[in-house]
């Protein structure tokens, strides 16, 4: 297995950013390679996707990179870090319910382009045969 040291100047810049954001001092060593053996052809058959040999090789390499990165993130020390669904605190801004009088019909209809007998008049939505 190959190991790399993560630091801001390395080619693993995103990973080091994760390390910094998690409070890890740069310079710690994390295992970059993970034994990943996925049968891309089998997965493609399960998804009913026909892939050429070139596509199998291309997507296999991409999936391997994704899984290696996920394994790298899993190695970060997360002791004391609360699980969260969003990186920023989410707060709903609710206003208090206040009962107010309804809008008068004449006031609402006065803003309409066309009104008839106390109702909004609109063009037909379905064509009549």
C-alpha positions as CSV (number, residue, x, y, z in Angstrom):
1,X,0.0,0.0,0.0
2,X,1.2,3.5,-0.9
3,X,1.1,6.3,1.7
4,X,1.1,10.0,1.1
5,X,1.6,13.0,3.4
6,X,-1.1,15.6,3.0
7,X,-0.2,19.2,3.0
8,X,-1.6,22.4,1.3
9,X,0.9,22.4,-1.5
10,X,0.4,18.7,-2.4
11,X,-1.6,17.4,-5.4
12,X,-4.1,16.1,-2.8
13,X,-5.2,19.7,-2.1
14,X,-8.9,18.8,-1.5
15,X,-8.0,16.1,0.9
16,X,-5.7,18.4,2.8
17,X,-8.5,21.0,2.9
18,X,-10.7,18.3,4.5
19,X,-7.9,17.6,6.9
20,X,-7.5,21.3,7.8
21,X,-11.3,21.7,8.2
22,X,-11.4,18.7,10.5
23,X,-8.7,20.1,12.7
24,X,-6.0,17.7,11.5
25,X,-2.5,19.1,11.5
26,X,-1.0,19.0,8.0
27,X,1.8,16.5,7.7
28,X,-0.1,13.6,9.1
29,X,0.0,10.5,6.9
30,X,-3.1,8.8,5.6
31,X,-3.3,5.7,3.6
32,X,-4.3,6.8,0.0
33,X,-4.6,3.4,-1.7
34,X,-7.5,1.1,-0.8
35,X,-8.0,-2.4,-2.1
36,X,-11.1,-1.8,-4.3
37,X,-12.2,-4.5,-6.6
38,X,-15.6,-3.7,-8.3
39,X,-16.8,-5.6,-11.3
40,X,-18.0,-2.7,-13.4
41,X,-19.4,-5.0,-16.1
42,X,-21.6,-6.7,-13.4
43,X,-22.8,-3.4,-12.0
44,X,-23.6,-2.2,-15.6
45,X,-25.6,-5.4,-16.2
46,X,-27.6,-4.9,-13.0
47,X,-28.4,-1.4,-14.1
48,X,-29.2,-2.7,-17.6
49,X,-26.6,-0.4,-19.2
50,X,-24.6,-1.6,-22.1
51,X,-21.0,-0.4,-22.0
52,X,-18.1,-0.9,-24.4
53,X,-14.8,-2.2,-23.2
54,X,-13.4,1.4,-23.3
55,X,-16.3,2.7,-21.2
56,X,-15.9,-0.1,-18.7
57,X,-12.2,0.8,-18.2
58,X,-13.0,4.5,-18.1
59,X,-15.9,4.3,-15.6
60,X,-14.0,1.7,-13.6
61,X,-11.1,4.1,-13.1
62,X,-13.5,6.9,-12.2
63,X,-15.4,4.7,-9.6
64,X,-12.1,3.6,-8.1
65,X,-11.0,7.2,-7.6
66,X,-14.3,8.0,-6.0
67,X,-14.2,5.1,-3.6
68,X,-10.5,5.8,-2.8
69,X,-11.5,9.4,-1.9
70,X,-14.4,8.1,0.2
71,X,-12.0,5.8,2.0
72,X,-9.6,8.7,2.6
73,X,-12.4,10.8,4.1
74,X,-13.4,7.8,6.4
75,X,-9.9,7.8,7.8
76,X,-10.2,11.3,9.1
77,X,-10.5,11.4,12.9
78,X,-14.1,12.4,13.8
79,X,-14.1,11.9,17.5
80,X,-16.2,14.6,19.1
81,X,-17.6,15.8,15.8
82,X,-21.4,15.8,15.9
83,X,-23.2,14.3,12.9
84,X,-24.9,16.8,10.7
85,X,-27.0,16.9,7.6
86,X,-25.9,20.4,6.6
87,X,-22.5,22.3,7.1
88,X,-24.3,25.5,8.3
89,X,-26.8,25.8,11.1
90,X,-30.3,25.9,9.6
91,X,-32.9,28.2,11.2
92,X,-36.5,28.6,10.0
93,X,-37.7,32.2,10.2
94,X,-41.3,31.9,11.1
95,X,-43.6,34.9,11.7
96,X,-46.2,34.7,14.4
97,X,-49.7,33.8,13.2
98,X,-51.9,36.9,13.3
99,X,-55.5,36.9,12.3
100,X,-56.2,39.8,9.9
101,X,-59.4,40.6,8.0
102,X,-59.7,39.2,4.5
103,X,-59.2,41.3,1.4
104,X,-62.5,42.7,0.2
105,X,-63.8,41.1,-3.0
106,X,-64.2,44.4,-4.8
107,X,-60.5,45.4,-3.9
108,X,-59.2,42.1,-5.3
109,X,-61.4,42.3,-8.5
110,X,-60.4,45.9,-9.1
111,X,-56.8,44.6,-9.9
112,X,-58.0,41.9,-12.3
113,X,-57.8,42.5,-16.1
114,X,-61.3,41.2,-16.4
115,X,-64.1,40.4,-13.9
116,X,-67.7,39.3,-14.2
117,X,-70.5,38.9,-11.6
118,X,-68.0,39.0,-8.6
119,X,-65.5,36.5,-10.1
120,X,-62.2,36.7,-12.0
121,X,-62.8,36.1,-15.7
122,X,-60.0,34.2,-17.4
123,X,-59.5,32.7,-20.9
124,X,-60.6,29.0,-21.2
125,X,-58.0,26.5,-20.4
126,X,-59.5,23.6,-22.5
127,X,-60.4,24.0,-26.1
128,X,-64.1,23.2,-26.7
129,X,-64.8,20.9,-29.7
